[in-house]
């Protein structure tokens, strides 16, 4: 896979990196990344992945741009209010890097369509705040053998993890919390979305190029108020219905938090 003169200059800072170089940049160009949710995490992740030269970005989000989004969702501006998020995202990302193909899906991801949406992706980035969607994405990724990069945030803290084989996201969050906190309910500092979204993009680039050590089986926790972070190792749940041993039909397994 060759690069045009424009691409050689555009990716010059990658091409001189020993961990990426020409072969790594070719892997990026050949890759397809699905981003679930063009919101706080998805917006900066999409921008950095487009800038990095990922060949195909597939974005799925059924929402339109709202004024309250603009505090943190940096793909959009005031002129975009009311437009489908993925439509605006396609325009912005193509303007940033015309060598990237953007597939815009203006619809929600559901348990019913997750497998079809994920088909053909090399990595999935999930930045949604809906646990039903998160579990559907996780299950479809596990079935397809596609690495999942998960980012989440709220108030002043965020987290990023990579789920690739096991443990899976369902091991971390066995059930949808009945009192799950959303940014709309508890608030979020806008710049935190940039931190977590950029981290999710970085993990995706590492997975595609083979550079460094991805956060596979680990969770990075970032506290914006104290400017501290820590990484914890995740443990696979042997009774996990997604990556472990499913219970007999009709039996429900509940894990203690």
N, C-alpha and C positions, 0 to 999 in steps of 0.2 A: 504494500500500500504506500503510494508515493504522496509527497506533500507539494503543494504549489508554493511558489516564492512567497506569497502572502502568508501561508501557513507557517513556513519556516521562520519568518520574522515574528509572526504572532506568538508562536510557541517557543521562542528562542530561550527563555528562562527555564523552560522544562527540558529542552533538548540538551542543555549543558549540565543538568542534574544527573549524577551518576545513577541514582535510583530509578530514574524515568528514561531519559535519553530518547533516541529514536524508536526503539522497540516499545517502550512504555507509551509514547505518544501515539504510535500506531494502534496499540490496544485501546487507548481512549477513543480514537477515531472510529474504530470498529464496534464500539460498545453501544448498547442500548440501555438506558437507565429510566426506570419508571419512578416518577415522583407523585406520591399520593398526597394531595392537598397542596394548593398554591398559597398557603398562608404564611404565618410567622416563620416557621422552619423551612417550608418549601420555597419561599421567595428567595432568600439568600443562597440556599443550596442550589437552586436552579441557575442563578446568575453565575456562581462560581463554577458549576459543572459546564455551563455553556462556554464560559471564558477558557476553561481548561481544554476544550476541544472534544468533549464527549460527542460521538457522531450522531446519536439519536436520543433526544429527550422526549419522553412520553409523559404528559401531565394530565392528571385527572382531578377535576374539582367541579362540582355542580353549582357553586356559588357565584354571585356577582359582586363587584367591588362596592364596598360600603365605606362611608366616611370614617367610621371607627377603625377600619383596617389600616389606614394610612399612617398610624402612629408606629407601626412595626413592619408592615408588609411592603417591602421596598421595591417590589416589582411595579407598583401602581402609583399614580398621582391623581390630583384632584380632577383632571379632565377625564378620568376613566370611570367615574362613579356610574353605577348601573350596568356596566359592561360585564360580560362573562369573564371571570378571572383568567381562565386558560386562553381566551382569545387575546387579552391584553398581554399575557405572558408570552405567547407566541410572537407577537410583534416586538416586544422588548428583547427577547432572547435572540431573535433573528437579526435585529439591529446590532446587538452586541457582537454576535459571531455568525455571519452568513454561511459558514461552513457547517453549522449544526442544523440538523433536521428536527423540527419540533412537531410532535403529534399532540394536538390539543383535544382532549375529551371533556366536553362540557356536560358532565353527568356525575352522579355520586358513585363511589365504589361500594358494592354490596356483597354479602356472602354469595349471592347467586352469580354475580358477574366477575368476581375477583380472579378466578382462574384464567378466564379469557383475557382479562386486562393485563395480567402478569405474563402471559405467554410471550416468549421471545425476549424478555428482559434479562440482562446480565446481572443487574443489581436493582433492588427496590429501596427507595427512600420513603419512609412513612413519617409524616409530621402532623398527622391529624390529632384531634383531641376527643375522638369518639372511640370508645373501647370496643364497640361492636365491629367497627371498621378495622381497628388495629388487630383484633383477633382473626378477622376474615383474611386480612393481608398476611398475617403470620402463617395461618393454615395453608393458604395457597402457595406461599413461598416454600414452606416445608415440603409440600407435595411435589412442587416443580424443581426442588433443589436449587433455588435462587437465594443468594445472600440477602438479608434484610438489614438495612441500617435504620434504626429507630431513634427519633429525636422528640423530646418533649420539654415543655417549659411552663412555668407559672410563677406569678409574683416576681421573685428575684433569683430563682434557681432553675436549673435545667439539667437534662441528662441525655447522653448519647450511648447507644449500645449497638453491637453487631451480632446478629443471630444467624448462624450458618451451620445448620445441622442439629446442634443441640449443645447446651440448653436453648430452648426457643422462647419467644416472648410470652407464651402461655405459662411457661415455668415461672417467669417473673411475676406475671399478673394472671393468676388462675381464673378469676372471675371478674366481670365488669363491676367496679365499685358502685354501690347504689348511690353514694353521695359524692360522685366524682367531681372534682373541682375543675372548672373551665376558666379560661382567661376572662370571659365575659362576666363570670361570677366573682372571681377573686382579684382580677387585674394582673397585669404583667408589665414590667419595664421594657420599653420597646427595643433598646439596644441588645437585650438578652437574646432576642430572636436571631440577631446577626451572629452572636457567638455560637449558639447551638446549631444554626443552619450551616455556618461555615465548617464547624466540626463534622457535621454529617457529610458535607461535600468532601472534606479531606479523607474521611474513612472510606467513602465510595471510590475516590481516586486511588487510594492504597489497595483496595480490593481488586480493582481493574488492572492496575499496573504491576501488582506484586511487590510494591515498595513497603518496607518497614513491617511492623506488626499491627495488624488491625485489632480493633477492640472485640474480637470474636470471643464470646463467652464471658465478656466483662462489661461493666457499666461505669461510664465516667460521669461523676456527679459534680456539678459546678454551682458554687454559691456566689452570686454576684455581689451581695452585700459585704461579704468578708474577703472577696477576691481570692477564694481558695477552691481547690478541687481535690477529689480523691477518686480512686478507681477500685471497684469491688469486683470480686470474682463471683460469677453466677453458678448456681448448682442446678443440674438437670433434675427434674421431678420424674422419678421412675413411673409414677402413675399418670403422667401428663397424657391427655387423650390425643395430643398432636404429635409429640416426638417420643413419648414413652410407650408404655404398654397400656392400650386402651382398656377400660373396664368392660366386663361382660355387658351385653345388651341390656339396657334398662337400668343399669346401676350407675349412680352418680358418685363421683369421687370429689371430695372437697378438701382442699389443702388449707392448712392453718397459715395465717399471715405471719 
